[in-house]
Each structure stands twice: as structure tokens, then as C-alpha cells.
């Protein structure tokens, strides 16, 4: 975890996969709001479902 923490603190921008993750980063690691962007996962599971044959 310490290597991850050091990398996060040095980063100029951080991508979070949800608002909850962003809040956790802000609260637990004191990352400023403006340094974190939220980018949601790119697969819509209601449209793309595995086909069971």
C-alpha cells in the first residue's frame, strides 16, 4: 500500500471508477477534489450479456 500511496500523492491526476471511490480517495488519502476525475466503466451489462449456449 505504501507504494500505491506514494504514487497517488505524486500523480497530477487520478481516475476513479465511481463517485464512491472518489469520496474514499478524498477522505482517506486527502486527495483534493479537483485532482480526481470519475470515469465510469465502459460496458453496459444490460446490453452486453454473455450468451449461454
Secondary structure, 3 states (H helix, E strand, C coil): CHHHHHHHHHCCCEEECCHHHHHHHHHHHCCCHHHEEECCCCCCCCCCCCCCC
